[in-house]
Amino acid sequence: MSYLYLTIAIVSEVIGTAALKASEEFTQLIPSLIVLAGYASAFYFLTLTLRTIPVGIAYAVWAGCGIILICFVSWILYKQTLDAPALIGIGLIVVGVVLINGFSNSIQH
């Protein structure tokens, strides 16, 4: 169940972050409300995740997956492209998340 909560937290944070640009410094009501709801949901579900997953591991997975997803969403919504070094860096993040989840003794498998 913890990984479901973590997934919801990640998706909520990505939704909030994507809406942040559209909020135009919180001058647009609907995107601003989406930002607030997204971040509130993200932190709530992150707290549920922390019942069983150590905070450092949960945050590493949340941050890594969030970076990857927001890069993809920004590419789709805002036409923001990534150069080769950015793609290599994202690839290294993916490797890190896989290593943590596949091989670390710090989390329950």
C-alpha positions as CSV (number, residue, x, y, z in Angstrom):
1,M,0.0,0.0,0.0
2,S,2.9,2.3,0.7
3,Y,4.0,2.4,-2.9
4,L,0.5,3.2,-4.0
5,Y,0.5,6.2,-1.6
6,L,4.0,7.2,-2.9
7,T,2.7,7.0,-6.5
8,I,-0.2,9.2,-5.7
9,A,2.1,11.7,-3.9
10,I,4.4,11.8,-6.9
11,V,1.6,12.3,-9.4
12,S,0.0,15.0,-7.2
13,E,3.2,16.9,-7.0
14,V,3.8,16.7,-10.7
15,I,0.2,18.0,-11.3
16,G,0.8,20.9,-8.8
17,T,4.2,21.7,-10.4
18,A,2.8,21.7,-13.9
19,A,0.0,24.0,-12.9
20,L,2.5,26.3,-11.2
21,K,3.7,27.7,-14.5
22,A,0.1,28.2,-15.7
23,S,-0.8,30.0,-12.4
24,E,1.3,32.9,-13.7
25,E,2.7,33.7,-10.2
26,F,-0.7,32.9,-8.6
27,T,-2.6,35.5,-10.6
28,Q,-4.8,32.8,-12.4
29,L,-7.4,31.3,-10.0
30,I,-8.0,27.8,-11.5
31,P,-4.3,26.9,-12.0
32,S,-3.5,28.4,-8.5
33,L,-6.1,26.2,-6.9
34,I,-4.7,23.1,-8.8
35,V,-1.2,24.0,-7.4
36,L,-2.5,24.1,-3.8
37,A,-4.6,21.0,-4.2
38,G,-1.7,19.1,-5.9
39,Y,0.8,20.0,-3.2
40,A,-1.6,19.4,-0.3
41,S,-2.4,16.0,-1.7
42,A,1.3,15.2,-2.4
43,F,2.3,15.9,1.2
44,Y,-0.7,14.1,2.7
45,F,0.1,10.9,0.7
46,L,3.8,11.3,1.4
47,T,3.0,11.2,5.1
48,L,1.1,8.0,4.6
49,T,4.1,6.6,2.8
50,L,6.4,7.3,5.7
51,R,4.5,4.8,7.9
52,T,6.6,2.0,6.4
53,I,9.2,3.5,4.0
54,P,12.1,5.4,5.5
55,V,12.0,9.2,4.8
56,G,15.3,9.3,2.9
57,I,14.3,6.5,0.6
58,A,10.7,7.8,0.1
59,Y,12.0,11.3,-0.7
60,A,14.7,10.0,-3.1
61,V,12.1,8.0,-5.0
62,W,9.6,10.9,-4.9
63,A,12.1,13.4,-6.1
64,G,13.6,11.2,-8.8
65,C,10.4,10.1,-10.2
66,G,9.0,13.6,-9.9
67,I,11.9,15.1,-11.9
68,I,11.4,12.5,-14.7
69,L,7.7,13.0,-14.9
70,I,7.8,16.8,-14.8
71,C,10.3,16.8,-17.5
72,F,8.0,14.7,-19.7
73,V,4.9,16.8,-18.8
74,S,6.8,20.1,-19.5
75,W,7.8,18.7,-22.9
76,I,4.2,17.9,-23.7
77,L,2.4,20.9,-22.2
78,Y,5.0,23.7,-22.6
79,K,7.2,22.4,-25.5
80,Q,10.3,22.5,-23.3
81,T,13.0,20.3,-24.8
82,L,16.0,18.7,-23.1
83,D,19.5,18.5,-24.4
84,A,21.8,15.5,-24.2
85,P,23.3,16.3,-20.8
86,A,19.9,16.7,-19.3
87,L,18.8,13.4,-20.8
88,I,21.9,11.7,-19.5
89,G,21.2,13.2,-16.0
90,I,17.7,11.9,-16.1
91,G,18.9,8.5,-17.1
92,L,21.2,8.5,-14.1
93,I,18.3,9.3,-11.9
94,V,16.4,6.4,-13.3
95,V,19.3,4.1,-12.5
96,G,19.4,5.5,-9.0
97,V,15.7,4.8,-8.4
98,V,16.1,1.3,-9.8
99,L,19.1,0.6,-7.6
100,I,17.3,1.8,-4.5
101,N,14.1,-0.2,-5.1
102,G,15.8,-3.3,-6.5
103,F,18.8,-3.7,-4.2
104,S,18.7,-1.6,-1.1
105,N,18.2,-3.3,2.2
106,S,16.8,0.0,3.6
107,I,13.3,-0.7,2.3
108,Q,10.9,-3.6,2.5
109,H,10.7,-5.6,-0.7
